[in-house]
Amino acid sequence: MAPPIKPETAKALQATTNSITAMDKENKAIKYADVTGKLDGAIKGSNTDMIKLYLPKIDEVIEQMDGVMAHAQSALGGINTLKKDEDFTKNHFDTIEKLTKTVADTRVKLTKQLQDTKKLHDLANKSLDDMQGGHDEGVQALAVLKNDVGNLKKIMDNVAKSYENVAKEAREAYGNRNQKTLTEKREDLIDYGGHDIQVTGLRAKVTDFMKKYHDKDLSTEAQYLLDDLGEMDDTLKKVKQEVKDTIALGQVEKIDMAKAAKELDIDKGDIGAFTKCLNGQTSTMEGCLTPLGKKLKPPMNGKQMIEKLRKAGIPV
């Protein structure tokens, strides 16, 4: 009489059986013959639209096969565990033999089907290339795209290095009440952002290229171009944010010179110099006003004059 099966062996047997059950169930669900037959027919009939229709289905079949192979591999691991139990192997060799045969037969059949399916997949892609434009044509089209993206990348690399300094200069111009420079820097940033039209156009061209040409090497190089365009997009997003931020500053507020002069009781003869000081840079305004302040009654320095103007609501 055979000894009772050890708990760990019984557990391994159950796990192996479960893996084989899942393997058989998923294997039966694969529509291998149906999909490969239809794709093969589409290739032989040079039917581009049908090839495009069935190619994704072939990808699904390959994915399903990979899943079945994973179950088979798991089952083999379980069988190896069972074989380590010498008593079980001796008394239940027929069980191990049956399990092994089921898994082995499936693996052999599925391996051949996988190889054939992948060959058919490659043949379908090659057929599309031949029908929609040969490899040589693809190489030539890619060369044009690489040149266009490369030229734009040079421009955008310069933008990436420059836009932060331009935005900084715009803010400094605002702080220094320099409307002319502020406007110029804003326009520079807006011009930088205008390259988004080129980026969008080239991305569309590269995407169309990848749909038309399925050669692996061509697709890889085209993906590199998409990556470069993605980096340009990131830069443009930052540039557009700077545009928003600098526009939000508004215009440099104009100073009512008559009101400012009246507030400080500036002598008529000094109005010209006073106006020049207020229209100058904020950083030099204090020093510019100090000589005029000495003539006031009571005398004031530039700092005191600016404080008085600000208290009166004059934007200096």
C-alpha positions as CSV (number, residue, x, y, z in Angstrom):
1,M,0.0,0.0,0.0
2,A,1.4,3.4,-1.0
3,P,2.2,5.8,1.9
4,P,0.1,8.9,2.3
5,I,1.1,11.9,0.3
6,K,3.1,14.5,2.2
7,P,1.4,17.8,2.8
8,E,4.0,19.9,0.9
9,T,3.8,17.5,-2.0
10,A,0.0,17.6,-2.0
11,K,0.2,21.4,-2.1
12,A,2.7,21.3,-5.0
13,L,0.4,18.9,-6.8
14,Q,-2.6,21.2,-6.4
15,A,-0.6,24.2,-7.6
16,T,0.7,22.3,-10.6
17,T,-2.8,21.1,-11.5
18,N,-4.1,24.7,-11.2
19,S,-1.4,26.0,-13.5
20,I,-2.1,23.3,-16.1
21,T,-5.9,24.0,-15.9
22,A,-5.2,27.7,-16.5
23,M,-2.8,26.8,-19.3
24,D,-5.3,24.6,-21.1
25,K,-8.2,27.1,-20.6
26,E,-6.2,30.1,-22.0
27,N,-4.7,28.1,-24.8
28,K,-8.1,27.0,-26.0
29,A,-9.3,30.7,-26.0
30,I,-6.5,31.8,-28.4
31,K,-7.9,32.3,-31.9
32,Y,-4.6,31.4,-33.5
33,A,-5.8,29.8,-36.7
34,D,-8.5,32.3,-37.3
35,V,-6.3,35.4,-36.9
36,T,-3.2,34.1,-38.6
37,G,-5.2,32.8,-41.5
38,K,-6.9,36.1,-42.1
39,L,-3.7,38.1,-41.8
40,D,-1.9,35.7,-44.2
41,G,-4.7,36.1,-46.7
42,A,-4.5,39.9,-46.4
43,I,-0.8,39.8,-47.1
44,K,-1.2,37.5,-50.1
45,G,-3.9,39.8,-51.4
46,S,-1.8,42.9,-50.8
47,N,-4.7,44.3,-48.8
48,T,-3.2,47.2,-46.8
49,D,-6.4,48.1,-44.9
50,M,-6.9,44.5,-43.8
51,I,-3.3,44.0,-42.8
52,K,-3.6,47.1,-40.6
53,L,-6.8,45.6,-39.1
54,Y,-5.3,42.2,-38.2
55,L,-1.9,43.3,-37.1
56,P,-3.1,44.5,-33.6
57,K,-5.0,41.1,-33.3
58,I,-1.7,39.3,-34.0
59,D,-0.2,41.3,-31.1
60,E,-3.0,40.1,-28.9
61,V,-2.4,36.5,-29.9
62,I,1.3,36.7,-29.2
63,E,0.5,38.3,-25.8
64,Q,-2.0,35.4,-25.0
65,M,0.6,32.8,-26.0
66,D,3.1,34.4,-23.7
67,G,0.6,34.1,-20.9
68,V,0.0,30.4,-21.6
69,M,3.8,29.8,-21.7
70,A,4.1,31.4,-18.3
71,H,1.5,28.9,-16.9
72,A,3.4,26.1,-18.6
73,Q,6.7,27.3,-17.0
74,S,4.9,27.5,-13.6
75,A,3.6,23.9,-14.1
76,L,7.1,22.6,-14.9
77,G,8.4,24.2,-11.7
78,G,5.6,22.4,-9.8
79,I,6.5,19.1,-11.5
80,N,10.1,19.4,-10.5
81,T,9.0,19.9,-6.9
82,L,6.9,16.7,-7.1
83,K,9.9,14.8,-8.5
84,K,11.9,15.7,-5.4
85,D,9.6,13.6,-3.3
86,E,11.0,10.1,-4.0
87,D,8.1,8.3,-2.5
88,F,5.5,10.2,-4.5
89,T,7.6,9.7,-7.7
90,K,7.9,6.0,-7.1
91,N,4.2,5.4,-6.3
92,H,2.6,8.0,-8.6
93,F,4.9,8.0,-11.6
94,D,2.0,7.8,-14.0
95,T,0.6,11.1,-12.6
96,I,3.9,12.9,-13.0
97,E,4.2,11.4,-16.5
98,K,0.7,12.6,-17.5
99,L,1.3,16.1,-16.1
100,T,4.7,16.3,-17.8
101,K,3.3,15.2,-21.2
102,T,0.4,17.7,-21.1
103,V,2.8,20.5,-20.4
104,A,5.5,19.4,-22.8
105,D,3.1,18.9,-25.7
106,T,1.6,22.3,-25.1
107,R,5.1,24.0,-25.0
108,V,6.2,22.3,-28.2
109,K,3.1,23.2,-30.1
110,L,3.0,26.7,-28.7
111,T,6.7,27.4,-29.4
112,K,6.2,26.5,-33.0
113,Q,3.0,28.7,-33.2
114,L,4.8,31.6,-31.5
115,Q,7.7,31.4,-34.0
116,D,5.3,31.3,-37.0
117,T,3.2,34.1,-35.6
118,K,6.1,36.4,-35.1
119,K,7.4,35.6,-38.6
120,L,3.9,36.5,-39.9
121,H,3.9,39.7,-37.9
122,D,7.2,40.7,-39.4
123,L,6.1,39.8,-42.9
124,A,3.0,41.9,-42.4
125,N,5.0,44.9,-41.4
126,K,7.4,44.4,-44.3
127,S,4.5,44.1,-46.7
128,L,3.1,47.4,-45.4
129,D,6.4,49.0,-46.0
130,D,6.6,47.7,-49.5
131,M,3.0,48.7,-50.4
132,Q,3.1,52.1,-48.7
133,G,6.6,53.1,-49.7
134,G,9.8,51.1,-49.7
135,H,12.6,51.2,-47.2
136,D,14.7,53.5,-49.4
137,E,11.9,56.0,-49.5
138,G,11.5,55.7,-45.7
139,V,15.2,56.5,-45.3
140,Q,14.9,59.6,-47.5
141,A,11.8,60.8,-45.7
142,L,13.5,60.3,-42.3
143,A,16.5,62.3,-43.4
144,V,14.3,65.3,-44.2
145,L,12.6,65.0,-40.8
146,K,15.9,64.7,-39.0
147,N,17.2,67.8,-40.7
148,D,14.0,69.8,-39.9
149,V,13.9,68.6,-36.3
150,G,17.7,69.2,-35.9
151,N,17.4,72.8,-37.2
152,L,14.5,73.5,-34.8
153,K,16.4,71.9,-31.9
154,K,19.3,74.3,-32.4
155,I,16.9,77.2,-32.1
156,M,15.1,75.7,-29.1
157,D,18.4,74.9,-27.3
158,N,19.2,78.6,-27.5
159,V,15.7,79.4,-26.2
160,A,16.2,77.0,-23.3
161,K,19.5,78.8,-22.4
162,S,18.1,82.3,-22.8
163,Y,14.4,82.5,-21.7
164,E,15.1,82.7,-18.0
165,N,17.5,85.6,-18.4
166,V,15.1,87.4,-20.7
167,A,12.3,87.0,-18.2
168,K,14.7,88.3,-15.4
169,E,15.5,91.3,-17.5
170,A,11.8,92.0,-18.1
171,R,11.2,92.0,-14.3
172,E,14.2,94.3,-13.7
173,A,12.9,96.6,-16.4
174,Y,9.6,96.8,-14.7
175,G,11.3,97.5,-11.4
176,N,13.4,100.2,-13.0
177,R,10.3,101.7,-14.7
178,N,11.8,101.0,-18.1
179,Q,8.7,100.4,-20.2
180,K,10.7,100.2,-23.5
181,T,12.9,97.4,-22.3
182,L,10.0,95.7,-20.5
183,T,8.1,95.6,-23.8
184,E,11.1,94.4,-25.8
185,K,11.7,91.5,-23.4
186,R,8.0,90.5,-23.4
187,E,8.1,90.4,-27.2
188,D,11.2,88.3,-27.1
189,L,9.5,85.8,-24.9
190,I,6.4,85.8,-27.1
191,D,8.6,85.1,-30.1
192,Y,10.2,82.2,-28.3
193,G,6.7,80.8,-27.6
194,G,5.8,81.1,-31.2
195,H,8.0,78.1,-32.1
196,D,5.2,75.8,-30.8
197,I,3.6,75.9,-34.2
198,Q,6.8,74.3,-35.7
199,V,7.0,71.8,-32.9
200,T,3.3,70.7,-33.4
201,G,3.7,70.5,-37.2
202,L,6.9,68.4,-37.0
203,R,5.4,66.1,-34.4
204,A,2.5,65.4,-36.7
205,K,4.9,64.7,-39.6
206,V,7.0,62.3,-37.5
207,T,3.8,60.5,-36.2
208,D,2.6,60.1,-39.8
209,F,6.0,58.7,-40.8
210,M,5.8,56.1,-38.0
211,K,2.4,55.0,-39.2
212,K,3.6,54.6,-42.7
213,Y,7.0,53.0,-42.2
214,H,7.2,50.0,-39.9
215,D,10.9,49.1,-40.2
216,K,12.3,48.7,-36.7
217,D,15.4,50.9,-37.3
218,L,13.4,53.7,-39.0
219,S,10.8,53.6,-36.1
220,T,13.6,53.8,-33.5
221,E,15.2,56.9,-35.1
222,A,11.8,58.5,-35.5
223,Q,11.1,57.9,-31.8
224,Y,14.3,59.8,-31.0
225,L,12.9,62.7,-33.0
226,L,9.6,62.6,-31.0
227,D,11.7,62.6,-27.8
228,D,13.6,65.7,-28.9
229,L,10.2,67.4,-29.8
230,G,9.0,66.4,-26.3
231,E,11.9,68.3,-24.7
232,M,11.1,71.3,-26.9
233,D,7.5,71.1,-25.6
234,D,8.7,71.2,-22.0
235,T,10.8,74.3,-22.7
236,L,7.9,76.0,-24.5
237,K,5.6,75.4,-21.5
238,K,8.1,77.2,-19.3
239,V,8.4,80.0,-21.8
240,K,4.7,80.5,-22.0
241,Q,4.5,80.6,-18.2
242,E,7.1,83.4,-18.2
243,V,5.0,85.2,-20.8
244,K,2.0,85.0,-18.5
245,D,4.0,86.2,-15.5
246,T,5.6,89.2,-17.2
247,I,2.3,90.2,-18.8
248,A,0.7,90.0,-15.3
249,L,3.1,92.7,-14.2
250,G,1.2,95.2,-16.3
251,Q,2.6,98.4,-17.7
252,V,4.9,100.7,-15.9
253,E,2.6,103.2,-14.3
254,K,3.0,106.8,-15.5
255,I,3.9,109.5,-13.0
256,D,1.9,112.7,-12.9
257,M,4.9,115.0,-13.0
258,A,2.9,118.1,-12.2
259,K,1.5,116.5,-9.1
260,A,4.8,115.2,-8.0
261,A,6.5,118.6,-8.5
262,K,3.7,120.3,-6.6
263,E,4.0,117.8,-3.7
264,L,7.6,118.6,-3.2
265,D,7.4,122.3,-4.2
266,I,10.0,121.9,-6.9
267,D,11.2,125.1,-8.4
268,K,10.1,125.7,-12.0
269,G,13.7,125.9,-13.1
270,D,14.3,122.4,-11.8
271,I,11.3,120.7,-13.3
272,G,13.3,119.3,-16.2
273,A,16.0,117.7,-14.0
274,F,13.2,116.5,-11.6
275,T,11.3,114.9,-14.5
276,K,14.5,113.2,-15.8
277,C,15.2,111.7,-12.3
278,L,11.6,110.3,-12.0
279,N,11.7,108.8,-15.5
280,G,15.1,107.2,-14.8
281,Q,15.9,103.9,-13.2
282,T,14.6,103.2,-9.7
283,S,18.0,102.2,-8.5
284,T,19.5,105.6,-9.4
285,M,16.5,107.8,-8.6
286,E,17.5,108.5,-5.0
287,G,21.0,109.8,-6.0
288,C,19.5,111.8,-8.8
289,L,17.0,113.6,-6.6
290,T,19.4,114.4,-3.7
291,P,21.0,117.5,-5.3
292,L,17.5,118.9,-6.0
293,G,16.4,118.1,-2.5
294,K,19.1,120.4,-1.1
295,K,17.2,123.4,-2.6
296,L,14.0,122.5,-0.8
297,K,12.7,124.1,2.3
298,P,13.3,122.3,4.5
299,P,16.1,120.4,2.6
300,M,15.6,116.7,2.0
301,N,17.7,113.9,0.6
302,G,16.6,111.7,-2.3
303,K,15.3,108.9,0.0
304,Q,13.1,111.3,1.9
305,M,11.7,112.8,-1.3
306,I,10.8,109.4,-2.7
307,E,9.1,108.5,0.6
308,K,7.0,111.6,0.6
309,L,6.0,111.0,-3.0
310,R,4.9,107.5,-2.2
311,K,2.9,108.6,0.8
312,A,1.1,111.0,-1.6
313,G,0.2,108.0,-3.9
314,I,2.7,108.8,-6.6
315,P,4.2,105.6,-8.1
316,V,7.9,106.0,-7.8
